[in-house]
Amino acid sequence: MSKLKTHRGASKRFKKTGSGYKRKSAYKSHILTKMTTKRKRQLRGTSLVHPSDVPAVKRMLRDA
C-alpha cells in the first residue's frame, strides 16, 4: 500500500507544537487599510487550534 499524503493546504497553515497545533489569526492577509490599528495589532501572533478541531487537523497532517 502506498504512503498517505499530507494535505498541502493544511501543512502550510498549521504547525505541530508540544501542546497542540499552532495557527495564525484570520482576517490579516489583505485589505487592511480600512481596519483599525488596534484590530490589526490584536490579530498579530498565533494561537492554538480549538480542541474540537484537533482531530480534523491531525487527520489532514497525518502527524507529519
Secondary structure, 3 states (H helix, E strand, C coil): CCCCCCCHHHHHHCEECCCCEEEECCCCCCCCCCCCHHHHHHCCCEEECCCCCHHHHHHHHCCC
